[in-house]
Amino acid sequence: MIKDLEIHIMKKTVLSVFIFTLSILSMQSQTRVWDMGKLNNARNEKSIEKDYVLQQAHSFLTKDIPTIVDKDKIAPSGDKHDYFSCAPYWWPDPANPTGPYIRKDGETNRAVTTPDKKNLGTLTNSVVYLSLGYYLTSDEKYATKAVENLRAWFMNPETKMNPNLNYGQTIYGHFGGKGRGAGMIETYKFVDLLEGIELLKKSTAFTKNDQQGLTNWFGEYLNWMLTSPIGKDEYKTKNNHGTAFEVQATRIALFVGKEDVARKFITEFAARRIFTQIEPDGKQPFELVRTKALGYSTFNLTHLLDMCAIAKTLDIDLYPLKSADGRSISKGLEYVSQFIGKPQSNFPYKQIVDWDEVQDKLCLQLYRADKYASAPIFKKYYINKQNGSKNDYNYIVF
């Protein structure tokens, strides 16, 4: 499939891109993952979650967020505009201290941390909370700040990020200093970022030039995803990384007006991801081999549900699909849900950190899944979580 998409992308001409750009200047907004019905209800309701969102939005009003060039660790290219990060689970080899690093799955080497991942997270959080602040209050000050941050990261020639991840999750002594496909998991934040941008389109702060500039940047990034060796490697990955690649590519494709690309990913998604990653008993073997098995199983299910939400906006229902031998997203959720509220010793696989935190994340996904089912079956797991999840925006947007 990736080869077909590469040919499709490369055949686009400058003229067709220009014509497309003109066609999107009307700036019609449509969220693909966030639930607009929930957001509209939140406008007129009081809740702990809403209070927290507005508190965070207000805090970002006075913050000058760092950009891609605000760092002291630069990619091997020497270009500060190149995103640069190091693989977190790779360490010096005790048997060969100056040689290539070795992998210790799930054990984070903080000594190799670079600023770009954190700074990209700050950007994403700012746009998410500011856009939600704007939508919930109709106060333009939130939108104005969000747009300012977007321009700095994607449009200002002096501070914008190059539209590639050629140096994402580099590993000392490997790949000649280049990045690898796994680095693309760090831009999964773009899914929520694009949802926030959709809310900003209704503001006076967001201009036609902003729409065109962001469309151009994400169009180039999508092209890199589909045609670069690093992007192709990530697409071939069989675990959560491959799932995340397809969700990102699909969401970006819809943002830049390439619905045909998005539909191709969606129509092949069940056979390529759901039925190959979830066993008939609900286990996800590619995630269970990890040292944070419950965490990565939940992580992958989150991506699968994100694709379900995106597909729904194109009138395609992925959630109820089952293979002949019973593989499905709901079966995957059933398997992991049995460990909620249980001691870690009941889990037959490794989860070396964050047992309680992962269960909270899983409860959110069970809440999301019940919205796709004909009748809720997971309510007992999340009913006490739904009210009072004070530390995020999820129960407002899902």
Secondary structure as GFF3:
##gff-version 3
##sequence-region A 1 398
A	DSSP	alpha_helix	2	10	.	.	.	ID=ss1
A	DSSP	alpha_helix	14	23	.	.	.	ID=ss2
A	DSSP	alpha_helix	36	43	.	.	.	ID=ss3
A	DSSP	alpha_helix	48	61	.	.	.	ID=ss4
A	DSSP	beta_strand	84	86	.	.	.	ID=ss5
A	DSSP	beta_strand	90	91	.	.	.	ID=ss6
A	DSSP	beta_strand	102	103	.	.	.	ID=ss7
A	DSSP	three_ten_helix	110	112	.	.	.	ID=ss8
A	DSSP	alpha_helix	115	137	.	.	.	ID=ss9
A	DSSP	alpha_helix	140	154	.	.	.	ID=ss10
A	DSSP	beta_strand	167	170	.	.	.	ID=ss11
A	DSSP	three_ten_helix	175	177	.	.	.	ID=ss12
A	DSSP	three_ten_helix	181	187	.	.	.	ID=ss13
A	DSSP	alpha_helix	189	200	.	.	.	ID=ss14
A	DSSP	alpha_helix	208	227	.	.	.	ID=ss15
A	DSSP	alpha_helix	229	236	.	.	.	ID=ss16
A	DSSP	alpha_helix	240	255	.	.	.	ID=ss17
A	DSSP	alpha_helix	259	267	.	.	.	ID=ss18
A	DSSP	alpha_helix	269	269	.	.	.	ID=ss19
A	DSSP	pi_helix	270	274	.	.	.	ID=ss20
A	DSSP	alpha_helix	275	277	.	.	.	ID=ss21
A	DSSP	alpha_helix	285	288	.	.	.	ID=ss22
A	DSSP	alpha_helix	293	312	.	.	.	ID=ss23
A	DSSP	alpha_helix	329	337	.	.	.	ID=ss24
A	DSSP	three_ten_helix	344	346	.	.	.	ID=ss25
A	DSSP	alpha_helix	355	370	.	.	.	ID=ss26
A	DSSP	alpha_helix	379	386	.	.	.	ID=ss27
A	DSSP	alpha_helix	394	397	.	.	.	ID=ss28
###
